Amino acid sequence: MNLFETIIRTMIPGEVQAPPDFFRQALVRSGYFKLRTKLAAHGMKIPDADLYRPLFSPWEGERSFEKDYRVVKDHTLCSRDRCYILKMTLCQATLSEGDVFECGVFRGGTALLEAMTLDANSSAKVEKKLHLFDSFQGMPNSMRGVDRIKAGDLGATSVEHVAALLKDFPFAEIHTGFIPQTFSNLQVNKICWAHIDVDIYQSVRDCIQYIYPKLTPGGMMIFDDYGFPSCPGARRAVDEAFAGLPEVPICLPTGQCLVIKCRF
Ligand SMILES: C[S@@+](CC[C@H](N)C(=O)[O-])C[C@H]1O[C@@H](n2cnc3c(N)ncnc32)[C@H](O)[C@@H]1O
């Protein structure tokens, strides 16, 4: 690693988050959005008017989401809007057949959100398993010139920590080790939803290769890192994989990318 790279990596670490939008927060606190919503509604009553910022943004405090987000927020790198997308897409995907996957668990925050979402659904928590994959020793080797994140990054976690976090959810199964080896002895034929949060080219590629053929019609894959400048390899892996497939990867304003398996 050269000096320039070392400085940049120190100033902007691999676990990059979108910076908090101070200007937006100031507008919220000043009551600007509330007033604007009232005026734009021309006197009509708007439910949850305080969640219009300026558009309806339920991830900013809608009651049932907020209750879950408060529990997971200190255990995840994913921002509240990304967690909202995870929860809502998972709710829909549970209508399709198959298990639920998360590749890239780190300290277990989004895994816990997924477990809570399944637990709230009386048939899903009986019929589905939540499979969680991570090395719990940080990233594997990445590709020079393709990935920014390096081997060993994100190693500050442990399987014991995640197991303790998920102890109340018997349908959750942790697979410790590196992908794709941890896929090799699995007895899973159908997957309805997968959160791929593994940051680098080869890991994302390996996940798509295993999961896509098992994804049931209407099932979904959410790629966390697709739009992040810290993870150019993740986007490349998705774009390459779906270039020859009927599904159209949908890039979301959150930085995530959503793929919905075709029904034909
Ligand atoms: C960004 S973190 C996941 C964040 C997590 N979803 C959360 O809620 O904060 C990425 C994780 O992917 C894991 N990872 C990346 N490639 C992997 C591979 N090939 N095998 C196993 N784990 C991998 C890393 O160990 C790391 O913990």
The ligand as an SDF file (V2000), in Angstrom:
LIG
                    3D

 27 29  0  0  0  0  0  0  0  0999 V2000
  -20.2320   -4.8590    5.1520 C   0  0  0  0  0  0  0  0  0  0  0  0
  -20.0350   -6.2720    6.1330 S   0  0  0  0  0  0  0  0  0  0  0  0
  -21.6780   -6.8330    6.4000 C   0  0  0  0  0  0  0  0  0  0  0  0
  -22.5010   -5.8290    7.1790 C   0  0  0  0  0  0  0  0  0  0  0  0
  -23.7300   -6.3760    7.8720 C   0  0  0  0  0  0  0  0  0  0  0  0
  -24.7150   -6.8900    6.9560 N   0  0  0  0  0  0  0  0  0  0  0  0
  -24.3320   -5.3420    8.8060 C   0  0  0  0  0  0  0  0  0  0  0  0
  -25.5110   -5.4760    9.1700 O   0  0  0  0  0  0  0  0  0  0  0  0
  -23.6210   -4.4310    9.2220 O   0  0  0  0  0  0  0  0  0  0  0  0
  -19.3350   -7.3960    4.9920 C   0  0  0  0  0  0  0  0  0  0  0  0
  -19.0480   -8.7630    5.5840 C   0  0  0  0  0  0  0  0  0  0  0  0
  -18.8540   -9.6700    4.4990 O   0  0  0  0  0  0  0  0  0  0  0  0
  -17.9810  -10.6750    4.9250 C   0  0  0  0  0  0  0  0  0  0  0  0
  -17.4370  -11.3450    3.7220 N   0  0  0  0  0  0  0  0  0  0  0  0
  -17.0660  -10.7730    2.5510 C   0  0  0  0  0  0  0  0  0  0  0  0
  -16.6710  -11.7130    1.6770 N   0  0  0  0  0  0  0  0  0  0  0  0
  -16.8130  -12.9170    2.3030 C   0  0  0  0  0  0  0  0  0  0  0  0
  -16.5780  -14.2770    1.9210 C   0  0  0  0  0  0  0  0  0  0  0  0
  -16.1190  -14.5990    0.6950 N   0  0  0  0  0  0  0  0  0  0  0  0
  -16.8590  -15.2310    2.8220 N   0  0  0  0  0  0  0  0  0  0  0  0
  -17.3300  -14.9420    4.0570 C   0  0  0  0  0  0  0  0  0  0  0  0
  -17.5530  -13.6790    4.4750 N   0  0  0  0  0  0  0  0  0  0  0  0
  -17.3060  -12.6780    3.6040 C   0  0  0  0  0  0  0  0  0  0  0  0
  -16.9450   -9.9540    5.7750 C   0  0  0  0  0  0  0  0  0  0  0  0
  -16.3330  -10.8260    6.6810 O   0  0  0  0  0  0  0  0  0  0  0  0
  -17.8060   -8.8650    6.4560 C   0  0  0  0  0  0  0  0  0  0  0  0
  -18.1630   -9.2320    7.7540 O   0  0  0  0  0  0  0  0  0  0  0  0
  1  2  1  0
  2  3  1  0
  2 10  1  0
  3  4  1  0
  4  5  1  0
  5  6  1  0
  5  7  1  0
  7  8  2  0
  7  9  1  0
 10 11  1  0
 11 12  1  0
 11 26  1  0
 12 13  1  0
 13 14  1  0
 13 24  1  0
 14 15  1  0
 14 23  1  0
 15 16  2  0
 16 17  1  0
 17 18  1  0
 17 23  2  0
 18 19  1  0
 18 20  2  0
 20 21  1  0
 21 22  2  0
 22 23  1  0
 24 25  1  0
 24 26  1  0
 26 27  1  0
M  CHG  2   2   1   9  -1
M  END
$$$$
